[in-house]
Amino acid sequence: MDMQKTAEILAIEALGWLANEEDMLGVFLGASGLSRAELRARAGDPDLLAAVLDFLLMDDALVLGFAAASGRAPDSVARARQALPGGDAPAWT
């Protein structure tokens, strides 16, 4: 399985976890400007999945909460984000 597909699977799991965190889901929807219907319709969109991981990565507590619930290593979120659109690590020169 390629890196992007693996990252998409993790991000879908993260979206499912976020959907069960009602308060945080509301914050995500508010920040993204999406409705619940739009979120459901775009759940497999790599750009949306990247936004979900960006949202988690803004707060260590969210990353740790998702990691604990999913049994994944906390750093797997950042690695997955790099494999999705717009996730290329910047080249600082």
C-alpha positions as CSV (number, residue, x, y, z in Angstrom):
1,M,0.0,0.0,0.0
2,D,1.4,3.4,-0.9
3,M,2.1,6.1,1.6
4,Q,-0.8,8.4,0.6
5,K,-3.3,5.5,0.9
6,T,-2.0,4.6,4.3
7,A,-2.2,8.3,5.4
8,E,-5.7,8.5,4.1
9,I,-6.7,5.5,6.2
10,L,-5.2,7.1,9.3
11,A,-6.9,10.4,8.6
12,I,-10.3,8.7,8.1
13,E,-9.8,7.1,11.5
14,A,-8.9,10.5,12.9
15,L,-12.1,11.9,11.4
16,G,-14.1,9.2,13.0
17,W,-12.5,9.9,16.3
18,L,-13.2,13.6,15.9
19,A,-16.8,12.9,15.0
20,N,-17.2,11.3,18.4
21,E,-15.7,14.3,20.2
22,E,-18.7,16.5,19.9
23,D,-17.1,19.7,21.2
24,M,-14.0,19.4,19.1
25,L,-16.1,18.4,16.0
26,G,-17.9,21.7,16.4
27,V,-14.7,23.6,16.6
28,F,-13.4,21.9,13.5
29,L,-16.6,22.6,11.6
30,G,-16.5,26.2,12.7
31,A,-12.9,26.6,11.6
32,S,-13.3,24.8,8.3
33,G,-16.7,26.4,7.4
34,L,-18.1,23.0,6.6
35,S,-21.5,21.8,7.5
36,R,-22.0,18.2,8.9
37,A,-23.5,17.3,5.5
38,E,-20.5,18.6,3.6
39,L,-18.2,16.8,6.0
40,R,-20.0,13.5,5.3
41,A,-20.0,14.1,1.6
42,R,-16.2,14.9,1.5
43,A,-15.1,12.3,4.0
44,G,-12.8,10.6,1.5
45,D,-11.4,13.8,-0.1
46,P,-7.6,13.9,0.5
47,D,-7.7,17.7,0.9
48,L,-10.3,17.4,3.7
49,L,-8.4,14.5,5.3
50,A,-5.3,16.7,5.3
51,A,-7.3,19.5,7.0
52,V,-8.4,17.0,9.7
53,L,-4.8,16.1,10.5
54,D,-3.8,19.8,10.4
55,F,-6.5,20.4,13.0
56,L,-5.3,17.6,15.2
57,L,-1.7,18.8,14.9
58,M,-2.6,22.2,16.2
59,D,-3.0,20.8,19.7
60,D,-0.9,18.1,21.3
61,A,-3.8,17.0,23.5
62,L,-5.8,16.2,20.4
63,V,-2.9,14.2,18.9
64,L,-2.5,12.3,22.1
65,G,-6.2,11.7,22.5
66,F,-6.5,10.3,19.0
67,A,-3.3,8.2,19.4
68,A,-4.6,6.7,22.7
69,A,-8.0,5.9,21.2
70,S,-6.6,4.4,18.0
71,G,-3.6,2.6,19.4
72,R,-1.3,4.5,17.0
73,A,1.9,6.3,17.9
74,P,1.4,10.0,18.3
75,D,4.0,10.8,15.6
76,S,2.1,8.8,13.1
77,V,-0.3,11.8,12.7
78,A,2.6,14.1,11.5
79,R,4.0,11.4,9.2
80,A,0.5,10.8,7.7
81,R,0.1,14.6,7.2
82,Q,3.3,14.7,5.2
83,A,1.9,12.1,2.8
84,L,-1.3,14.0,2.0
85,P,-1.7,17.0,-0.3
86,G,0.2,20.1,0.9
87,G,2.1,18.1,3.5
88,D,5.5,18.4,2.0
89,A,8.0,19.5,4.7
90,P,9.3,23.0,3.9
91,A,12.8,23.3,2.7
92,W,14.3,25.9,5.0
93,T,17.4,27.4,3.4
